Amino acid sequence: MQGLLFVPQPVLDAWLEAGQADVTAEGLHLGEGRPLALAPAVRLLEMLEGADDAGLLGKVKSEASLRVLGGEPCGDSLLLGEVVYAVEPGFLVALPLPDGMGTAAAEVGLDVGRSPSRADFAPDAGLAQHPVGPTGRPGR
């Protein structure tokens, strides 16, 4: 089974700088194993303006799924209509998990049976149609 892990941008940057990871067209490389599929995402941290009528606060969502909802990620914030959220930019990474653990990548449309392509990072990528719920904490 494949699960999803949110990796904040500063964590990924630290891995890259330390030589512990590499990102290529095939995905995220951690050691000698198969590349892991990844997609841009954000963790919605707090409300800056408006009310959380969409129920997104505290969740991790792919950028593509937020664009489908009408959201516009902009650095450390997300604009969704008249609402502004503070966000933590990062990536959703598909990784192998024992059966029954984590959110199945297939449930959110992340095809882990193939290498990611540039289309996976487009606003209308497959993740866009499948919102992602909360995931683990950064750096764990």
RAURFEN-V717148 format. One record per residue. N is the residue number from 1. RES is the residue in one letter. D_FIRST is the distance of its C-alpha to the first C-alpha in Angstrom with 1 decimal. Layout:
n=N res=RES d_first=D_FIRST
n=N res=RES d_first=D_FIRST
//
This chain:
n=1 res=M d_first=0.0
n=2 res=Q d_first=3.8
n=3 res=G d_first=6.6
n=4 res=L d_first=10.3
n=5 res=L d_first=13.2
n=6 res=F d_first=16.8
n=7 res=V d_first=19.0
n=8 res=P d_first=22.7
n=9 res=Q d_first=24.9
n=10 res=P d_first=27.2
n=11 res=V d_first=24.3
n=12 res=L d_first=23.2
n=13 res=D d_first=26.9
n=14 res=A d_first=27.5
n=15 res=W d_first=24.7
n=16 res=L d_first=26.3
n=17 res=E d_first=29.8
n=18 res=A d_first=29.0
n=19 res=G d_first=27.5
n=20 res=Q d_first=24.1
n=21 res=A d_first=22.3
n=22 res=D d_first=23.2
n=23 res=V d_first=22.4
n=24 res=T d_first=23.1
n=25 res=A d_first=22.8
n=26 res=E d_first=19.6
n=27 res=G d_first=18.0
n=28 res=L d_first=17.9
n=29 res=H d_first=18.7
n=30 res=L d_first=18.3
n=31 res=G d_first=20.0
n=32 res=E d_first=19.6
n=33 res=G d_first=15.9
n=34 res=R d_first=14.6
n=35 res=P d_first=15.4
n=36 res=L d_first=13.1
n=37 res=A d_first=13.7
n=38 res=L d_first=15.9
n=39 res=A d_first=18.1
n=40 res=P d_first=21.2
n=41 res=A d_first=21.0
n=42 res=V d_first=23.3
n=43 res=R d_first=23.4
n=44 res=L d_first=26.3
n=45 res=L d_first=28.5
n=46 res=E d_first=31.8
n=47 res=M d_first=34.2
n=48 res=L d_first=37.0
n=49 res=E d_first=38.7
n=50 res=G d_first=38.4
n=51 res=A d_first=36.3
n=52 res=D d_first=32.5
n=53 res=D d_first=32.9
n=54 res=A d_first=29.5
n=55 res=G d_first=27.8
n=56 res=L d_first=26.0
n=57 res=L d_first=27.4
n=58 res=G d_first=25.0
n=59 res=K d_first=22.0
n=60 res=V d_first=20.1
n=61 res=K d_first=20.4
n=62 res=S d_first=20.0
n=63 res=E d_first=23.5
n=64 res=A d_first=23.1
n=65 res=S d_first=22.4
n=66 res=L d_first=25.4
n=67 res=R d_first=27.5
n=68 res=V d_first=26.9
n=69 res=L d_first=28.2
n=70 res=G d_first=31.2
n=71 res=G d_first=30.3
n=72 res=E d_first=31.5
n=73 res=P d_first=29.9
n=74 res=C d_first=32.9
n=75 res=G d_first=32.4
n=76 res=D d_first=31.9
n=77 res=S d_first=32.4
n=78 res=L d_first=31.2
n=79 res=L d_first=33.8
n=80 res=L d_first=33.0
n=81 res=G d_first=36.3
n=82 res=E d_first=38.6
n=83 res=V d_first=36.0
n=84 res=V d_first=35.1
n=85 res=Y d_first=32.2
n=86 res=A d_first=32.0
n=87 res=V d_first=28.6
n=88 res=E d_first=26.8
n=89 res=P d_first=25.6
n=90 res=G d_first=22.5
n=91 res=F d_first=19.2
n=92 res=L d_first=15.7
n=93 res=V d_first=13.4
n=94 res=A d_first=9.8
n=95 res=L d_first=8.4
n=96 res=P d_first=5.8
n=97 res=L d_first=5.5
n=98 res=P d_first=6.3
n=99 res=D d_first=5.6
n=100 res=G d_first=7.8
n=101 res=M d_first=8.1
n=102 res=G d_first=8.9
n=103 res=T d_first=9.3
n=104 res=A d_first=6.8
n=105 res=A d_first=8.3
n=106 res=A d_first=9.1
n=107 res=E d_first=11.1
n=108 res=V d_first=13.3
n=109 res=G d_first=13.8
n=110 res=L d_first=12.4
n=111 res=D d_first=12.0
n=112 res=V d_first=9.9
n=113 res=G d_first=11.1
n=114 res=R d_first=14.5
n=115 res=S d_first=16.5
n=116 res=P d_first=17.7
n=117 res=S d_first=21.3
n=118 res=R d_first=24.1
n=119 res=A d_first=23.5
n=120 res=D d_first=20.2
n=121 res=F d_first=22.7
n=122 res=A d_first=25.2
n=123 res=P d_first=26.2
n=124 res=D d_first=25.0
n=125 res=A d_first=21.5
n=126 res=G d_first=18.7
n=127 res=L d_first=17.6
n=128 res=A d_first=21.1
n=129 res=Q d_first=20.7
n=130 res=H d_first=17.9
n=131 res=P d_first=18.9
n=132 res=V d_first=16.6
n=133 res=G d_first=17.5
n=134 res=P d_first=18.2
n=135 res=T d_first=16.1
n=136 res=G d_first=17.2
n=137 res=R d_first=20.6
n=138 res=P d_first=21.8
n=139 res=G d_first=22.2
n=140 res=R d_first=19.9
//
